[in-house]
Structure formats: C-alpha cells, structure tokens
Amino acid sequence: MTIAYEAVIGLETHIQLNTLTKIFCSCKADSWEDEPNTNICPVCTGLPGVLPVLNEKVVEKAVLLAAAMQANIQDLSFFDRKNYFYPDLPKGYQISQYDHSLATGGFLDVPVPASSDTGSDAYVRQVRIHKLHIEEDAGKTKKEKDRRYVDFNRCGVPLVEMVTEPDLRSAEEAGQYLIRLRQLLRWLGISEADMEKGNLRCDANVSIREKGSTVLNTKTEIKNVNSIDAVKDAIRKEIERQIKEVEKGNTIKPWTLDWDDNAGVLRMMRSKETEADYRYFHEPDLLPLVISPAWQARILEGLPELPLARRKRFMEEFKIPEYDADILTTERDLADYFEETARLYGGDAKKISNWLMNDVLRMRNDLGKSMQELNLTPAYLTELVKLTDDGKINSTIAKHLLQKVQESGKAPYTLVEELGLAVVSDDGAIRSVCEKIIAANPAEVQSYRDGKQSLMGWFVGQVMREMRGKADPQITQRVLKEILDK
C-alpha cells in the first residue's frame, strides 16, 4: 500500500529595515555596494566599553509591520543576548529578543493560484505568525580559495525576524507566502525586500508526515537561499529526500542544511541548534522597550489600506476582473496611479486597466522609472483615453502619442494640435485616397469581388498607410465598401 505524505513547512524570515542608520549606532545601514569594513564603529564591532542606543525608527517600522500582520503588539518587550561564536559576530553575541518580543500572533492571508500541474483550484492559505521581534544583523564571511574574509559592514543593520507557524504544505505555498510578504514590505515602505541583496532572507523548516496526521515530526532547517525560486527548489528537494529516507526505514535527523544554488543540492552544515544552545539572557545595557498607546497611535497613522483589501475594493468599486486587480495592486504607487486615473476618467475603469497593463507598464519598465516619475500623469492618461473615445485620434495614434507625452511632458491635446495627429474624418479626403488605392491594385479588387472578403482589411491598411494612420477607420471601411461593391 502506497502511503501519501504531506509536507509541514514553517518559514523564518529576516527582514532588513530601510532605516538610514543601524539599530544601535549612527553608522550607515545600507552598505550593499560599499567597500568592506567601511561602515563600522566601536559599537557595531563590539569594542569594549561601548553602549548601544536604540534607533526609534527601527521600532516604528517594526510596529507598522506587526499591525499589518494583525499581530498583538506588546506594550513592554525586552532585548536579549543570543550567545554564539562565529567569525562574523565580533561581540560573541547578537542583541535580539527572545521570550518577550515586540509582537506575537497575527497572520498573513496568502492567495494560492490554481495549478494545472496538480489540478488544484485557487484557494487562500492563512499563515499564522508565531512571533515577530527586532534584532541586529551579524556581519558576513566570504571564502576565497583557502582563506576566509570577514566584512563587518552588515553588523548592527536592523532586522525584523518573523517566524511562522508550520502552516505551509508545499514549496509552491512557501513561494507565494514570500511573494505576498515582499509585496507587503514594499507597500508599507519599510524594506526594499530584495533577496539577492540580502534585504529579505529566509530559512525554511521542513518535515513530512502521513496525510491526515496532525503530528509534528522531526524537522530540518534549510539556510542560505537567496531567491524565491531557490526557496521552492530547496524545499522540493528536501521533501523528496525525507520521503525516501522514511520509506527506507530511516529516521530524519534534525540537521541544518546548506543550499547550493549553483549545483541545486542540499548539503549538511551541522546538527540543528536548540534555543538552549544560545544561552539567552536579558541585555543589561538596554532598557526595556515601552511602546505607549500614544506612540503606537502615532505610528499607526501611517498604516495604509493593505494590498489584498485594496485588490478586493478595486474589483467591487471599479468592476475590474481579479486578474487586473491583482496586477494593479502589486505596487502601491501603481495602485494609486490606477485609482486616480479611473476617478478622473469616470467611465469604464477596465479601459484604464487595459491601458496601464498593456502599454503604460511596458513603457515604465523600459524606462526603469517609478509611476511617480512618469511625465505621463494620471491626468494626461485620462485625456489620452478621452481623445480616443471621442474619435479625435485612433488607437494607433494614441499608442504613438503615449511615448510623445512621456518624452515631452506636454499634454496629449497639445501634441495632437502641434503634430497634426487628429483623425481625418472628411469623407471627400478619404474617398479620394480610397479611389487611388483601388485604381492601383486591380488584381486585389478582382479577388475581393470574386468573394475574397478578407481583403477588406488589406485595403483599409493601404489607406491608413497612405494617410499616415490618421484616417477614420469606420469611414474608411464604409467608403471602400461602397466603391468595391459597385
């Protein structure tokens, strides 16, 4: 009898907050491109006699995230020393939070799309949060040939560590969780959440059990994954390995595993540490962290409408499909742009959605700009769509005009006047060109009259080319039909 297994997955994410300075000193926090060991001081390198001073912006950004996760924000929390020895940890301990963390509980709803591979329909997986705390980052080591170098620039960079409950059941769900978390972090403006730069790091705890069971079996921890695809690949590999081990009659050991992205394999690093190994105790150099009701209220004034709530509202208020609403809420400034344009337009919001998804986003991505940096403002896009609606320009000219507005910063109507782009609706002018095209192509005329009606599109195209795309297509087709059907 074949046993069906399911995966039990929990994720530990380390989120680098985008503060200007580090968590306990005034050194620059974002040092991704800087020379090694250039953004350091006695505090973040742990020299004797120094004292840490808490950066309140770190607390405010962490509280904002906790509120967005609907977590329970604690009025009183403590900092602790997490003791371990590694070359990139100069103090021999990391200042973190242990049993009295900034926030507990909360959840993130994760929409999981339908899959043709598994035959599953779309659904929502609710991922609960075990705890959320703030801490300092360690440095990093780099191995070159037979030497290992240490860079302390990252020491003291502010992090939020967020630990989920073991609620995920597949590599795909883990990937979707990270996509939605990254979206939320950027939406709140608290982290760049770029995994390749280490702004968002993820460790995955993986175990398996028989389907239908509620037992939590021995888990392994996967480290050193630097992309969402890598997280998914590593989890899949580990699920496969554990199933094979169990089917051989072996037991799963609580290993910490290293993911080699180049080779696509997992390697054992060490046996997994327990919390007792870190010998936590309260940090004596920092006071308890007290978040007063007044401070918390002031922080939460900056909490915006969240992505999934806005997606739902767009579908209900603007009557656009879920697919459109999902794309338009991937970024907060894109959602703002759509909403402002749709309100200015006042008509069918699906038209605005189509323009944004098919043309504006492509142009923006090619330029490498944000929505706020575009010369094509919501007011200009609204004007462009209305010019098309009114028949003053056709869709071909409108797409051309989109680029011209972005390049010049001028209003669409102004450019139509300056460049002579208005649609030609004069029956006589169009008729003259149609007669010229028909006279020059007797073979095509005969084929059309012999029943090849599809040639009408060809004739329209010839007229458009002759009139530089400015002929009214409806009038053009009517006139051509009159002449050809004589």
C-alpha positions in Angstrom: 0.0 0.0 0.0 1.4 3.4 -1.0 1.5 6.0 1.8 0.6 9.5 0.9 2.7 12.2 2.6 2.3 15.9 3.1 4.9 18.5 3.9 4.8 20.6 7.0 6.7 23.9 6.5 7.4 26.9 8.6 9.5 29.9 7.5 11.8 32.2 9.4 12.3 35.4 7.5 14.8 38.1 8.3 13.7 41.5 7.0 16.3 44.3 6.7 14.5 47.6 7.6 15.4 50.5 5.3 16.5 53.0 8.1 19.3 55.4 7.3 21.4 54.2 10.3 21.9 51.0 12.1 19.9 49.8 15.1 22.2 50.7 17.9 24.7 53.2 16.4 24.8 56.0 13.8 26.7 54.0 11.1 25.1 53.9 7.6 22.7 50.9 7.4 22.6 50.3 3.7 26.1 49.3 2.7 25.4 46.7 0.0 27.7 48.3 -2.6 30.3 49.8 -0.2 33.8 48.6 0.3 34.2 46.0 3.1 34.6 47.3 6.7 34.0 51.0 5.8 30.6 51.5 7.7 31.7 50.4 11.1 32.3 51.9 14.5 33.2 50.7 18.1 29.5 50.0 18.8 28.7 47.7 15.9 32.1 45.9 16.1 31.7 45.2 19.8 34.7 47.0 21.2 35.0 47.1 25.0 33.3 49.9 26.9 30.7 50.9 24.3 27.0 51.2 24.9 24.2 50.6 22.3 21.5 53.3 21.8 18.2 52.1 20.2 17.1 53.7 16.9 13.4 54.6 17.4 12.8 54.4 13.6 13.5 50.7 13.8 10.8 50.3 16.3 8.3 52.3 14.3 8.8 50.3 11.1 8.6 47.1 13.0 5.3 48.2 14.7 3.9 49.1 11.3 4.7 45.6 10.0 3.2 44.0 13.1 0.0 46.0 12.7 -0.2 45.0 9.0 0.1 41.3 10.1 -2.7 41.9 12.7 -0.3 40.8 15.4 -0.5 41.6 19.1 1.9 44.5 19.7 3.3 44.3 23.2 3.4 47.4 25.4 6.5 46.0 27.1 9.3 44.0 25.5 12.9 43.2 26.3 16.2 42.8 24.4 18.3 39.7 25.0 21.7 38.5 24.2 21.8 35.5 21.9 25.2 33.9 22.6 27.1 32.0 19.9 30.6 32.2 18.4 31.3 32.8 14.7 33.8 35.0 12.9 31.2 37.5 11.7 29.9 38.1 15.2 32.6 40.2 16.8 30.8 40.6 20.2 30.3 36.8 20.6 26.6 37.5 21.0 23.7 39.1 19.0 21.3 41.6 20.5 17.9 40.1 19.8 14.6 39.5 21.6 13.6 36.1 23.0 10.6 35.4 25.3 9.3 39.0 25.5 9.3 40.0 21.8 7.8 43.1 20.2 4.7 41.2 18.8 3.1 37.8 18.9 0.3 36.2 16.9 -1.1 37.6 13.7 -1.4 36.1 10.2 -1.0 36.7 6.5 -3.6 35.5 4.0 -1.9 34.1 1.0 -3.8 33.6 -2.2 -2.6 30.5 -4.0 -3.4 30.4 -7.7 -4.9 27.4 -9.5 -2.3 24.8 -10.7 -2.7 22.8 -13.9 0.2 20.5 -12.6 -1.7 19.4 -9.5 -5.2 20.0 -10.8 -5.9 22.2 -7.7 -8.2 25.2 -7.8 -7.2 28.6 -6.4 -7.5 29.0 -2.7 -6.3 31.1 0.3 -3.9 29.7 2.8 -3.8 31.6 6.1 -0.3 31.5 7.6 -0.2 32.3 11.3 2.7 34.2 12.8 4.3 32.7 15.9 6.3 35.8 16.9 7.9 39.0 15.5 10.9 40.6 17.0 13.7 43.1 16.2 17.4 42.4 16.3 20.7 43.4 14.9 22.3 41.6 11.9 25.7 39.9 12.0 28.5 40.5 9.5 29.2 38.2 6.6 32.1 36.0 5.6 33.5 35.4 2.1 35.6 32.4 1.2 38.3 32.8 -1.5 40.5 29.8 -2.2 42.0 28.7 1.2 41.2 32.0 3.0 38.0 33.3 4.6 37.5 37.1 4.9 35.1 38.9 7.2 33.1 42.1 6.4 31.6 43.8 9.4 29.6 46.4 7.4 26.4 44.5 8.0 26.9 44.2 11.8 24.2 46.2 13.5 21.9 46.5 10.5 18.3 46.5 11.8 16.3 43.3 11.2 12.8 42.1 11.9 12.7 38.3 12.4 9.3 36.9 11.7 8.6 33.2 12.5 5.5 31.5 11.0 3.6 28.6 12.5 4.1 25.3 10.5 1.1 26.2 8.3 2.5 25.8 4.8 2.0 22.5 2.9 4.1 22.8 -0.3 7.0 24.5 -1.9 4.5 26.5 -4.0 2.7 27.8 -0.9 6.1 28.9 0.6 6.9 30.7 -2.6 3.5 32.5 -2.6 3.9 33.5 1.0 7.3 35.1 0.2 5.8 36.9 -2.8 3.0 38.4 -0.7 5.3 39.2 2.2 7.7 41.0 -0.2 4.7 42.9 -1.7 3.6 44.0 1.8 7.0 45.2 2.9 7.4 47.4 -0.2 3.8 48.6 0.1 4.5 49.7 3.7 7.8 51.3 2.6 9.8 49.7 5.4 12.1 47.4 3.4 13.4 47.0 -0.2 12.8 43.3 0.3 15.4 42.3 -2.3 16.5 38.8 -1.6 19.6 39.0 -3.9 20.9 41.9 -1.8 20.0 40.2 1.5 17.2 42.7 2.4 14.9 39.6 2.8 16.4 36.3 3.9 14.5 33.1 4.5 15.2 29.9 6.4 12.8 27.0 5.8 11.9 24.4 8.4 10.7 21.2 6.7 9.2 18.0 7.9 6.9 15.4 6.5 4.0 13.3 7.8 1.3 10.9 6.6 -1.6 12.8 5.0 -4.3 13.3 7.6 -2.0 13.1 10.6 -1.6 16.1 13.0 1.7 15.0 14.5 4.7 17.3 14.0 7.8 15.2 13.1 11.5 16.0 13.3 12.3 19.0 11.1 15.3 20.1 9.2 16.3 23.7 8.6 17.4 25.0 5.1 19.7 28.0 5.1 21.4 30.2 2.5 18.7 30.6 -0.1 18.7 33.9 -1.9 15.7 33.9 -4.2 12.1 32.8 -4.1 12.8 30.2 -6.8 15.7 28.8 -4.7 13.5 28.5 -1.7 11.0 26.5 -3.7 13.6 24.3 -5.3 15.3 23.6 -1.9 12.1 22.7 -0.2 11.1 20.4 -3.0 14.5 18.6 -2.8 14.2 18.2 1.0 10.7 16.8 0.8 11.8 14.3 -1.7 14.9 13.4 0.4 12.8 12.9 3.6 10.2 10.7 1.9 13.0 8.5 0.5 14.6 8.2 3.9 11.4 7.3 5.7 10.5 4.7 3.0 13.9 3.1 3.6 13.1 2.8 7.3 15.5 5.5 8.3 14.7 8.4 10.8 15.0 12.1 9.9 17.9 13.8 11.8 17.4 17.4 12.9 20.1 18.8 10.5 20.8 22.3 9.4 21.2 22.1 5.6 23.0 24.4 3.2 21.5 25.1 -0.2 24.0 25.2 -3.1 22.1 27.2 -5.7 24.7 26.5 -8.5 24.6 22.7 -8.0 21.0 22.6 -7.0 21.7 20.4 -4.0 21.4 20.4 -0.2 24.4 19.7 2.0 24.6 19.1 5.7 26.1 22.0 7.6 25.7 20.9 11.3 23.2 19.4 13.7 20.4 21.9 14.4 20.9 24.1 17.5 18.2 24.3 20.1 17.3 27.5 21.9 19.1 26.3 25.0 22.3 26.3 23.0 22.2 30.1 22.7 22.0 30.8 26.5 19.7 33.8 26.2 19.7 36.4 28.9 18.3 40.0 29.1 20.6 42.6 27.6 21.9 44.6 30.6 22.9 47.7 28.5 19.4 48.4 27.1 16.3 49.5 29.0 13.0 47.6 28.4 11.2 48.7 25.3 8.0 50.5 26.2 5.5 51.3 23.4 3.0 53.7 24.9 -0.6 53.9 23.5 0.1 57.4 22.2 3.3 56.4 20.4 1.6 53.3 18.9 -1.3 55.5 17.7 1.1 58.0 16.1 2.9 55.1 14.2 -0.3 53.6 13.0 -1.5 56.8 11.5 0.8 55.8 8.6 -0.7 52.4 8.1 -2.2 52.4 4.5 -5.0 50.3 3.1 -3.3 46.9 2.6 -2.8 45.2 -0.8 -5.4 42.4 -0.5 -8.0 44.8 0.8 -7.3 47.2 -2.0 -7.5 44.4 -4.5 -10.9 43.4 -3.3 -12.1 47.0 -3.3 -10.9 47.6 -6.9 -12.9 44.6 -8.0 -16.0 45.8 -6.2 -15.8 49.5 -6.9 -14.3 49.6 -10.4 -15.8 46.3 -11.6 -12.5 45.0 -13.0 -11.5 41.3 -13.1 -9.5 39.7 -10.3 -6.5 39.3 -12.7 -6.4 43.0 -13.4 -6.9 43.9 -9.7 -4.0 41.6 -8.7 -1.6 43.2 -11.2 -2.7 46.8 -10.3 -2.1 46.2 -6.6 1.4 44.6 -6.9 2.9 48.1 -6.1 1.3 50.8 -4.0 2.2 53.7 -6.4 0.7 51.7 -9.3 -2.5 51.2 -7.4 -2.5 54.9 -6.6 -2.0 55.8 -10.2 -4.8 53.5 -11.4 -7.3 54.8 -8.8 -6.6 58.4 -9.6 -6.9 57.9 -13.3 -10.0 55.8 -13.0 -11.7 58.5 -10.9 -10.6 61.3 -13.3 -11.9 59.3 -16.3 -15.2 58.4 -14.7 -16.1 55.9 -17.3 -15.4 52.2 -17.8 -12.4 51.6 -15.5 -11.5 48.4 -17.5 -10.3 50.7 -20.3 -7.9 52.4 -17.9 -6.8 49.0 -16.6 -6.1 47.8 -20.1 -4.0 50.9 -20.9 -2.0 50.5 -17.8 -1.3 46.8 -18.1 -0.7 46.7 -21.9 1.1 49.9 -22.6 2.0 52.2 -19.6 3.7 49.4 -17.5 5.7 48.3 -20.5 6.9 51.8 -21.2 7.7 52.4 -17.5 9.7 49.1 -17.2 11.6 50.0 -20.4 12.5 53.4 -18.8 13.3 51.9 -15.4 11.2 54.6 -13.6 8.5 54.5 -10.9 5.0 55.5 -11.7 5.5 58.8 -9.8 8.5 59.6 -12.1 6.5 59.4 -15.3 5.7 62.5 -17.3 2.5 60.7 -18.3 0.5 61.7 -15.3 -3.0 60.3 -14.5 -4.5 63.5 -15.9 -2.6 63.1 -19.2 -3.6 59.4 -19.5 -7.2 60.3 -18.8 -7.0 63.0 -21.6 -5.5 60.5 -24.0 -8.2 57.9 -23.4 -10.9 60.5 -23.8 -9.4 61.8 -27.1 -9.7 58.2 -28.4 -13.2 57.8 -27.1 -14.3 61.0 -28.9 -12.8 59.8 -32.1 -10.3 62.6 -32.3 -7.4 60.1 -32.5 -7.4 56.4 -33.3 -5.8 53.7 -31.2 -2.7 53.6 -33.4 -2.0 57.3 -32.9 -2.9 57.0 -29.2 -0.2 54.5 -28.6 2.3 56.7 -30.6 1.1 59.7 -28.6 1.8 57.9 -25.3 5.5 57.9 -26.0 5.4 61.5 -27.2 3.7 62.7 -23.9 6.4 60.9 -21.9 9.2 62.3 -23.9 8.0 65.9 -24.0 5.9 66.2 -20.8 3.3 68.0 -22.9 -0.5 67.4 -22.7 -1.9 64.9 -25.3 -4.3 67.5 -26.8 -1.4 70.0 -27.3 0.6 67.4 -29.1 -2.3 66.4 -31.3 -2.6 70.1 -32.4 1.2 70.6 -32.8 1.9 67.4 -34.7 -1.3 67.3 -36.8 -2.3 63.9 -35.4 -6.1 64.4 -35.4 -8.1 61.8 -37.2 -9.2 62.7 -40.7 -13.0 62.3 -40.8 -13.6 64.2 -44.0 -15.5 61.9 -46.4 -14.1 63.6 -49.5 -10.5 63.4 -48.5 -10.8 59.7 -47.5 -12.8 58.9 -50.7 -10.0 60.4 -52.8 -7.3 58.2 -51.3 -9.6 55.1 -51.4 -10.2 55.6 -55.2 -6.4 56.0 -55.7 -5.7 52.7 -53.8 -8.4 50.8 -55.7 -7.2 52.1 -59.1 -3.6 51.0 -58.3 -4.5 47.4 -57.3 -6.8 45.8 -59.9 -5.8 42.2 -59.1 -6.8 42.6 -55.4 -10.0 44.4 -56.5 -10.9 41.4 -58.7 -10.1 38.9 -55.9 -12.3 40.8 -53.5 -15.2 40.9 -56.0 -14.7 37.2 -56.6 -15.5 36.6 -53.0 -12.3 37.1 -51.0 -13.9 39.4 -48.5 -10.9 39.2 -46.1 -9.1 41.6 -48.5 -11.1 44.5 -46.9 -8.6 44.6 -44.1 -5.8 44.9 -46.6 -7.4 47.8 -48.4 -8.0 49.6 -45.1 -4.4 49.1 -44.2 -3.3 50.6 -47.5 -5.4 53.7 -47.0 -4.1 54.1 -43.4 -0.5 53.8 -44.6 -1.2 56.5 -47.3 -2.8 58.8 -44.7 -0.2 58.1 -42.0 -2.7 56.3 -39.8 -4.9 59.4 -39.5 -7.9 58.2 -41.5 -11.1 57.3 -39.5 -11.2 53.5 -39.8 -15.0 53.3 -39.8 -15.4 55.9 -42.5 -12.6 54.3 -44.5 -14.2 50.9 -44.4 -17.6 52.3 -45.4 -16.2 54.2 -48.4 -14.1 51.3 -49.6 -17.1 49.0 -49.4 -19.2 51.5 -51.4 -16.6 51.7 -54.2 -15.7 48.0 -54.3 -19.3 46.8 -54.3 -20.3 49.0 -57.3 
